[in-house]
Amino acid sequence: MRRDHEPPAGIHPLLAGRFSPYRFDPSAAVDDDCLGLLLEAARWAPSAGNSQPWGFFTSRPGEPEHERVVRHLAPSSARWAADAGLLVVTLTHRHVDETQLLYSEFADYDLGQAIAHMTVQAQAMGLAAHQFRAFDLEGLTKELSPNPGWAIVSMIALGKAAEAPPELRVRRSVADLLSAPWTPSE
């Protein structure tokens, strides 16, 4: 498997410059205006049938909601995520109420679209985003008690990176992306 280290010329600088920091500046707040823009970016993401099956629980240092989220971080993510100016818990609307009837079979995919939009908006605003799943899902679900049919999927730490992007970023090649899921023909 070939790995590419440099983005090709022509890729948008917001995409080429994106990275997931492991250190955030704890003194850099994410204010209400920034939070509003991040949520607007997610709101305008495409979704199957315009179902918009995503939701977010946001918390910032100093807010009571922050401790409700931080206490469920795994030690590996608590070392860096707690310093971010904003923690976002992502939820998807998978089922209709308490049934097994799918609200949207594309709910997780659509949530990913909303998160991608939020991530690019953050980059445009000079913020960094690090998506992660290192937290106690069961404990956080009990803590936040989402409505029936809704499920917590992941978290995003957003804020001012306290580290520079790595010199080299290893990415799978386009050729690998096109060949990975297929069995070669004879």
C-alpha positions as CSV (number, residue, x, y, z in Angstrom):
1,M,0.0,0.0,0.0
2,R,1.5,3.3,-1.1
3,R,1.3,6.3,1.2
4,D,1.2,9.9,0.1
5,H,2.8,12.5,2.3
6,E,1.9,15.8,0.5
7,P,-1.5,17.0,-0.7
8,P,-1.6,17.5,-4.4
9,A,-1.6,21.0,-5.9
10,G,-5.2,22.1,-6.4
11,I,-6.7,20.6,-3.3
12,H,-8.4,23.4,-1.3
13,P,-6.1,24.8,1.4
14,L,-8.7,24.3,4.1
15,L,-8.6,20.6,3.4
16,A,-4.9,20.4,2.9
17,G,-4.2,22.2,6.1
18,R,-6.6,20.2,8.3
19,F,-5.1,18.1,11.0
20,S,-6.3,16.6,14.3
21,P,-4.2,18.1,17.1
22,Y,-3.4,16.3,20.4
23,R,-2.9,19.6,22.2
24,F,-5.3,22.5,22.5
25,D,-4.7,26.0,23.9
26,P,-6.7,26.0,27.2
27,S,-6.8,29.8,27.2
28,A,-8.5,30.0,23.8
29,A,-12.3,30.2,24.2
30,V,-14.8,29.3,21.6
31,D,-17.4,32.1,21.9
32,D,-21.1,32.1,21.1
33,D,-20.6,33.5,17.7
34,C,-18.0,30.8,16.7
35,L,-20.3,28.1,18.2
36,G,-23.2,29.5,16.2
37,L,-21.2,29.4,12.9
38,L,-20.0,25.8,13.6
39,L,-23.6,24.7,14.2
40,E,-24.8,26.6,11.1
41,A,-22.2,24.8,9.0
42,A,-23.5,21.4,10.2
43,R,-27.1,22.5,9.7
44,W,-26.4,23.1,6.0
45,A,-25.0,19.7,5.3
46,P,-26.8,17.4,2.9
47,S,-28.8,14.5,4.1
48,A,-30.9,11.7,2.6
49,G,-34.4,13.0,2.1
50,N,-33.4,16.2,3.9
51,S,-33.9,14.2,7.1
52,Q,-31.1,16.0,8.9
53,P,-30.7,13.1,11.4
54,W,-28.1,14.8,13.6
55,G,-27.9,16.5,16.9
56,F,-25.2,17.9,19.1
57,F,-24.6,18.4,22.8
58,T,-22.0,21.2,23.3
59,S,-20.0,22.1,26.3
60,R,-17.2,24.6,27.0
61,P,-14.8,24.9,29.9
62,G,-16.4,26.8,32.8
63,E,-19.9,25.6,31.9
64,P,-21.7,23.0,34.0
65,E,-22.3,20.9,30.9
66,H,-18.5,20.6,30.4
67,E,-17.9,18.5,33.5
68,R,-20.9,16.2,32.6
69,V,-19.0,15.4,29.4
70,V,-15.3,15.5,30.6
71,R,-15.9,12.9,33.4
72,H,-16.7,10.3,30.7
73,L,-13.5,10.8,28.6
74,A,-11.1,7.9,28.4
75,P,-7.7,8.6,30.0
76,S,-6.2,8.7,26.5
77,S,-8.5,11.5,25.3
78,A,-8.8,13.3,28.6
79,R,-5.1,14.3,28.4
80,W,-5.8,16.6,25.4
81,A,-9.6,16.9,24.8
82,A,-10.4,18.6,28.1
83,D,-8.3,21.6,27.1
84,A,-10.3,22.3,23.9
85,G,-12.4,25.4,23.9
86,L,-15.4,23.3,22.9
87,L,-16.5,19.6,23.2
88,V,-19.3,18.4,21.0
89,V,-21.1,15.2,21.5
90,T,-22.5,14.0,18.2
91,L,-25.8,12.1,18.0
92,T,-27.8,10.5,15.3
93,H,-31.5,9.9,14.9
94,R,-31.4,6.2,14.0
95,H,-34.8,4.9,15.0
96,V,-38.4,6.1,15.3
97,D,-38.9,6.6,19.0
98,E,-38.5,3.3,20.9
99,T,-39.1,1.1,17.9
100,Q,-36.5,-0.7,15.7
101,L,-38.1,1.1,12.7
102,L,-35.3,3.1,11.0
103,Y,-35.7,6.9,11.0
104,S,-33.1,7.0,8.3
105,E,-30.9,4.2,7.1
106,F,-28.4,6.8,6.2
107,A,-28.4,8.5,9.6
108,D,-24.7,7.8,10.5
109,Y,-23.5,8.7,7.0
110,D,-25.5,12.0,7.2
111,L,-24.1,12.8,10.6
112,G,-20.6,12.3,9.1
113,Q,-21.5,14.9,6.5
114,A,-22.6,17.4,9.2
115,I,-19.4,16.8,11.1
116,A,-17.3,17.2,8.0
117,H,-19.0,20.6,7.3
118,M,-18.4,21.6,10.9
119,T,-14.7,20.6,10.6
120,V,-14.1,22.6,7.5
121,Q,-15.9,25.6,9.0
122,A,-13.7,25.3,12.1
123,Q,-10.6,25.3,9.8
124,A,-11.9,28.4,8.0
125,M,-12.2,30.1,11.4
126,G,-8.7,29.2,12.5
127,L,-9.8,26.5,14.8
128,A,-8.8,22.9,14.8
129,A,-11.1,19.8,15.2
130,H,-10.2,16.4,16.5
131,Q,-12.9,13.8,16.2
132,F,-12.7,10.8,18.6
133,R,-14.5,7.9,20.2
134,A,-12.3,7.4,23.3
135,F,-15.0,7.9,26.0
136,D,-17.4,5.8,28.0
137,L,-20.3,5.5,25.6
138,E,-22.6,3.8,28.1
139,G,-21.8,6.3,30.9
140,L,-22.2,9.3,28.7
141,T,-25.5,8.0,27.3
142,K,-26.8,7.6,30.8
143,E,-25.5,11.1,31.7
144,L,-27.1,12.9,28.8
145,S,-30.1,10.6,28.3
146,P,-30.9,11.3,24.7
147,N,-34.5,10.9,23.5
148,P,-35.6,7.5,22.3
149,G,-34.4,6.7,18.8
150,W,-31.3,8.9,19.2
151,A,-27.8,7.5,19.8
152,I,-24.5,9.1,20.7
153,V,-21.8,8.3,18.1
154,S,-18.7,10.3,18.7
155,M,-17.2,13.5,20.1
156,I,-15.3,16.4,18.6
157,A,-12.8,18.6,20.4
158,L,-12.6,22.0,18.8
159,G,-10.4,25.0,19.6
160,K,-7.1,26.6,19.0
161,A,-4.4,24.0,18.3
162,A,-1.4,24.3,20.7
163,E,0.8,22.5,18.3
164,A,1.8,22.9,14.7
165,P,0.6,20.5,12.0
166,P,3.0,17.6,11.5
167,E,5.6,18.2,8.8
168,L,4.5,15.0,7.0
169,R,1.0,13.7,7.0
170,V,0.6,10.1,5.9
171,R,-2.5,9.4,3.9
172,R,-3.5,6.4,1.8
173,S,-3.0,6.9,-1.9
174,V,-5.8,7.5,-4.3
175,A,-4.9,4.3,-6.0
176,D,-5.3,2.5,-2.7
177,L,-8.7,4.1,-2.1
178,L,-9.8,2.8,-5.5
179,S,-8.4,-0.7,-5.1
180,A,-8.8,-1.5,-1.4
181,P,-12.4,-2.9,-1.4
182,W,-12.2,-4.9,-4.7
183,T,-10.8,-8.3,-5.5
184,P,-8.5,-8.0,-8.5
185,S,-10.0,-9.5,-11.7
186,E,-8.2,-12.2,-13.5
